[in-house]
Each structure stands twice: as structure tokens, then as C-alpha cells.
Amino acid sequence: MTLILTEISKLGIAMAADSAVTTREISPSGQFIQQVLKGVTKLHLIHKLDAGISIWGQGRIDGVSSNIWLEDFIRTKEEEYDTLSSFASLLQEELRRYIPDIDVSNPRFELGTIGFHLAGFVDWGGRLTPTFYHIHNGKSQVLEMRGEGDTIDPRRVNANHDVPPDIARKLLDEGKAFLIRNGDFRPFAVVIESLSKSFEDLANELILIIPYSRSLEDRANWLKFEIKTMAELYSFSNKASVIGGDIATLTISEDGTNYRPK
């Protein structure tokens, strides 16, 4: 399992990812074994585009660890992409060669899902503006909310432009932020939404503002804190610690990137 977060705000783009991967194997005696391996790099800097990409879902692509496959793709395909759009399209087509179609009517279809957060800045009306692609198989809740869900085949990997620059600019001009979470996001949503309510109470009753972010680096550190919190909570639970290990962060602003692999 995993937990990756991408946030778009007036400060810029912040991304974070843990480094745990869950493997499931059958022992020679037929016993089902689950292991959680840590130290896998899921968040990568695309130097050519000053962009970031992170991965969730399946741990292998074409028989190779997904993180290694992605690193190789970024490097070897460099001559074939020069924009975020061309990178997203190229990744979509490459993944369709190796990721089998899923049956979305099967309750266990999520076992075959895979996805990538791709974020960076583009020129929009003469202004550098953040944009976000979610390249994945399965249904797209974002496109469905926009009435565009029937434009994709959910059985296949699609390069969904979840936050195009016009929508991003509208959100930012309204003072709003956009958070995308994938992997083991359901427990995360319950915990973080409960904490957010507590933080609102602290702000109203004690004028204690949490988080008090004054920079893009503060936002990246906050995302790191949220992932670390989930990892710690799992360590006290009845479930395996499917989130954890080193937590990588990446910030992207109009002035450039700051990638911290740990």
C-alpha cells in the first residue's frame, strides 16, 4: 500500500509520498504471506519539465518494480516529451502496453489499479499556472463531477487532466487550494478530516492556527507530517503498517523545484 499527496495552492505545488510497498505471495506450503517493504522511491523529479510525478497502486510493471520502471521511462523517453501534456500522453500509451484492462464491475478490480500524480507549471494566458494530471485506470471521480466521465474508458489507463490551468487559476483567484490523495486514502480521509475539525475549534477558541503555513516548504512539510501521522497510527493498530518508511517531498514554484528524496 502507499500514500501519496499532491496539493495546489497559491504558494505553488507541494507533493509528498511514503516509501512502503506491500507484497503478497504464496509460500511453498500454500500459505498467503503479506510483507511491507520500505525504502522504495515513489516520488520523482522530471528535470526536463521542472515537474513532479508520484506513483500509487500496482508494485510491478512489465515484470519490473514500478518505481524502477518509472525512473527508466523518465530517462529513456526524454527526447519524446517536451511538455507536461506530451509526457502524460506518452505515459498513457506506454502503460496501455503493459497494464491489462480491468473489469470495473468486479468488486476486487482495485487490485489491478495503478496511478500517477503529474504536476507542474504551464503558461496560461501569459501567466505561469499550476496544472495536474492523474494518469490511472478505473473511473475518474473528478471527470464524472465535471460531467466528462463518459469521455474515457475506465478499463484502461487514461491521462486525465484533473486540474487544467483554467480551473487551477479560478481556484487560486478564489483563494482555494486543491488536494489530491491516493493509495490508502480512506483511513487518511477519516483521520485528517477529524483533525481539521479539531484545528478549526482551536483556531476559534484559542486563536491557535494549525497549520500556519507561510511558505511552500511549510506546505510540503505539512503533507509529510500527515503521511507520518498515518504511519504512526498504523503502528499502533491491528493492521500491518502499510504506510511508512522515508517520506519524500517535492515543491514546485514559478522559480523552480526543490526535491528532497527523504
Secondary structure, 3 states (H helix, E strand, C coil): CCEEEEEEECCEEEEEECCEEEEEEECCCCCEEEEEEECCCCEEEEHHHCEEEEEEECCEECCEEHHHHHHHHHHHCHHHCCCHHHHHHHHHHHHHHHCCCCCCCCCCHHHHCEEEEEEEEEEECCEEEEEEEEEECCCCHHHHHCCCHHHCCCCCCEEEEEECHHHHHHHHHCCCCEEEEEECHHHHHHHHHHHHHHHHHHHHHHCCCCCCCCCHHHHHHHHHHHHHHHHHHHHCCCCCCCCCCCCEEEEEECCEEEEECC
